[in-house]
């Protein structure tokens, strides 16, 4: 596994943790503006991390096949 793939996995994990953390903050009462921001940024970071992890897995598989 090359260092580029490791970096992609690390950034994906960071995005997933950030997104999940923001979404978990919605369990406590928050002002309306924070609810909007936490929900939007949380969902975007979570989905971005998942897509980046899938791309890293694809790169890893392609590099092993060669």
Backbone torsions as a table, in degrees:
resi	resn	phi	psi	omega
1	UNK	NA	128.4	-178.0
2	UNK	-80.6	166.5	-177.8
3	UNK	-68.8	-27.0	177.6
4	UNK	-63.8	-39.0	179.5
5	UNK	-69.9	-39.0	177.8
6	UNK	-62.5	-41.7	178.2
7	UNK	-64.6	-40.0	178.2
8	UNK	-62.3	-43.0	177.7
9	UNK	-63.7	-39.4	-179.4
10	UNK	-66.2	-43.8	178.7
11	UNK	-66.9	-38.5	177.7
12	UNK	-62.4	-43.6	178.6
13	UNK	-63.5	-39.6	177.7
14	UNK	-61.9	-45.3	178.6
15	UNK	-63.4	-42.4	-179.7
16	UNK	-64.2	-44.0	179.3
17	UNK	-65.2	-40.9	177.8
18	UNK	-63.0	-47.9	-179.4
19	UNK	-63.5	-44.4	179.1
20	UNK	-65.2	-38.1	178.3
21	UNK	-63.3	-43.3	178.6
22	UNK	-65.7	-39.4	178.7
23	UNK	-69.1	-33.3	177.3
24	UNK	-69.8	-27.7	176.6
25	UNK	-65.4	-18.5	179.6
26	UNK	-72.9	-10.5	178.9
27	UNK	-70.3	-24.5	177.5
28	UNK	-95.1	154.4	177.7
29	UNK	-61.8	132.1	-179.1
30	UNK	-134.4	155.8	172.5
31	UNK	-64.5	156.2	-176.5
32	UNK	-56.2	-38.0	-179.1
33	UNK	-65.5	-40.7	178.9
34	UNK	-68.0	-36.1	178.0
35	UNK	-60.1	-46.2	179.8
36	UNK	-61.2	-49.6	-176.7
37	UNK	-66.5	-46.3	-178.9
38	UNK	-61.8	-40.1	-179.1
39	UNK	-67.5	-47.6	-177.1
40	UNK	-66.7	-49.5	-177.9
41	UNK	-69.5	-37.5	179.9
42	UNK	-63.1	-46.5	179.8
43	UNK	-66.8	-40.6	-179.9
44	UNK	-66.3	-42.1	179.8
45	UNK	-68.0	-41.6	179.2
46	UNK	-62.9	-48.0	-179.9
47	UNK	-67.9	-37.5	176.3
48	UNK	-62.7	-40.7	177.3
49	UNK	-64.8	-39.4	178.9
50	UNK	-66.1	-44.2	179.3
51	UNK	-65.1	-40.8	178.5
52	UNK	-65.0	-38.4	177.3
53	UNK	-65.6	-40.1	177.2
54	UNK	-64.2	-38.2	177.0
55	UNK	-65.6	-38.6	178.2
56	UNK	-65.7	-39.7	177.4
57	UNK	-63.7	-42.2	178.4
58	UNK	-62.8	-43.9	177.8
59	UNK	-62.4	-39.5	179.8
60	UNK	-63.7	-44.4	179.3
61	UNK	-65.4	-41.1	178.9
62	UNK	-65.6	-34.7	-179.5
63	UNK	-74.5	-27.2	178.7
64	UNK	-76.4	-33.1	-177.0
65	UNK	-68.2	-23.6	-175.8
66	UNK	-74.3	NA	NA
